[in-house]
Amino acid sequence: MKTRYGVLVCLFFFNFQIHAEMVRALITGNLVIAQDNPAGVSIPLSYVSSTLITLDKEVRFFRGVELELTVPQTYLAYRGSLAIALYADLNHIPDFGIADVLGRQISFEPIPNKIQTIYQLPLRPAHGLKTTPYVSVPTDIIPPSSFPILFRLMPVIKGLNEEIESMSFQLNVKPILSNEGAVRIACRYPEQLQGKPVIILIDDVVIEHPGDEQLLREGEHHLIVLSDDYRNESRRFLIERGKILDITIALQDPTPLVFFEAPADARIYFDNELVVNTLKPYAVEPGTHEVTFRMSDYSVTRPLTVQKGKTYKVALTVDLTISESE
């Protein structure tokens, strides 16, 4: 078993060596791409300098990374003098300055004959990125585990003009975010009813583990909470691209509540029992009840059918009608 394991390890490193090369580079920066900075970060480079490109820890909403190289107008007269090289799966993270690093070359081409060159590197399957006349997309996926990558400018001809040696090239890197966000749902229980079961649906789909992050497309969504022990809830919420939304649902006792509204001198009876405090909701049992309002010699009685988890408002209204005739 040990011999077989040793052979597999040797084959792995042999395969890595075939596809990797040793690079001596002048490393002048480390650009960290983060989802909370969609505009990205930039660095100036000389004709022989390189930079690391690192992903922030939070990459779940990344579908790619965009690299935009801007060259000075004067460089176009020397096209074909410099090339762009990208390396992934570095054997270590080098320090700034001149460093030797082993990496897998994922791209190499002369700087195109234009002021701005854009590369979009896909990080996951079904990324949706496409090559256009303005953007180049490699065919291979570069998973987040292959980062940091090394971006290198390098001469491809000898005897460069002194003007090239003094030029400044600008590199900007930024995340390409998916059209997704996430939601986390927490329930807060009433003291007298702790831990009873609830069913949570988002867009009519039952969520098995609502406390976990649920990936959703950006836009409006519908949340429903169903329970035999708490009041049902229904609300809408908005998911933003690349952001996590926390929703706390304050579960409520499902005992039906009745609110009363009447003139101050009115007396209110619920099932022939005087309602003493009409400023607070009146807790009742589900079923059919009778409500009576009395003002002086005036009295009105109405039946009220109450359902579990519902809230009712019972109001005494007095209309004043004015008519005119000729």
Secondary structure by P-SEA (a helix, b strand, c coil): caaaaaaaaaaaaaaaaaabbbbbccccbbbbbbcccccbbbbbbcccbbbbbbbccccccccbbbbbbbbccccccccccbbbbbbccccccccccbbbbbbbbccccccccccbbbbbbbccccccccccccbbbbccccccccccbbbbbbbcccccccccccbbbbbbbbbbcccccbbbbbbbbcccccccbbbbbcccccccccccbbbbccccbbbbbbccccccccbbbbbcccbbbbbbbbcccccbbbbbbccccbbbbccccccccccbbbbbccccbbbbbbcccbbbbbbbbbbccbbbbbbbbbbbbbbbcc
